[in-house]
């Protein structure tokens, strides 16, 4: 996992003790979308800030919530 900090958190979900976060990172080559657990990068891909890409992340979030994932309680 990179030591670069995300520029945006799109969403976070939890299921029991598992956590997933959808982050946007930026580097000299552009933007990168990452789906991360606390210990691993699950998905990483370059993307443009386009409505279709953001809609794709929301579709992924909706799919996970249908499977039981929920917003984590505040810390």
N, C-alpha and C positions, 0 to 999 in steps of 0.2 A: 504494500500500500504506500502511496506517495505521502510525503510529508507536507505537500501543498494543502492549504486550507480551502474548503469550498467557498465559492462566492455567493451561493444561495442554497437553501434547503427547500426543496419543493414539497416534500412530505415525509412523515415518519409513521411507521405502523409497528404494532406489537402483537404477538400471539404467544400467550403464556410467558415464558422468560426470553423468547426470541425477539429481536428487534431488526427492522429494516429501515434504511433511510435512503431517500432519493436526493442526491446532491448534484449541483452544477459546479464544475471547476473551470478555471480559465488558465491557459498558458499561452506562450507566444504563437502557438499554432491555431488557437481558437478555443472553442468550448468543448467540454467533455461532460457527458452525463454518466453518473455512476450510481448503481444500486449497491449499497453496502450493508453488511452486518457489522457488529462491533469488531469482528476479527478478520473479515475478508471482503474483498470486492467481488460481488456476485455478477455484475454486468458493468461493462465499461465501453462506451462508444462515443465517438466524435459526433457533434451535431451543430446545426445552425439554430439560432434562436428564431424558430418559425412556429406559427400556431400549430401546424400538424405535429411537430415533435413534442410540444407541450401537451397536446391532446393525447398523444401516445403514452406519455407518462401517466396521465390521468386515467387512461384505459387500464394500464397496468395496476394502478392503485385500486380501481374499482373491481378488477378481477381478484385481487388479494382480499379485499373486504368481503366479497362474496364467499370466500373460503375461510372466513373467520378472523382475519386480521383486523385490528381496531387501532384507533388513535391511542397512543400511550398516555397514561395519566401524567399530569404535570409533576415535575420533580420536586 
